C-alpha cells in the first residue's frame, strides 16, 4: 500500500482525492492546504507519493516542489493543474516533478498516473 500526501488549497479536492485513493488501496497519510504545510508534512510523514496542486495561496506548488526535491531529490511528486498552465507544468517537470494530471480529471486518470510509481 503506497503512502500518499495530498496537497490542494480546495477542501473539496483534498477530500475527493483522498476518497479516490483510499478506495483503490492507497493510504493517505496526510493532507495539506498550501505549499508551506506540504513541506512540513512531507518531512514529518515521509510519504512515497505527493499529489501537489500548482496554484495555492501562501506558497504555490512549484515552490513547495522545489523545497521537497532539495530535501529528498528522489521524491515522487505528481502535479495537479488546471488547463492552460502548460508553462507551470513545464517548470515543475524541470524542477523534478515525476508527472502531472490536468484538472478536472476522472478517477481512472489519477490511478493510471500514480500506478507508475
Secondary structure, 3 states (H helix, E strand, C coil): CCEEEEECCCHHHHHHHHHHHHCCCCEEEEEECCHHHHHHHHHHHCCCEEEEECCCCCCCHHHHHHHHHHHCCCCCEEEEEECCCHHHHHHHHHHCCCEEEEECCCHHHHHHHHHCC
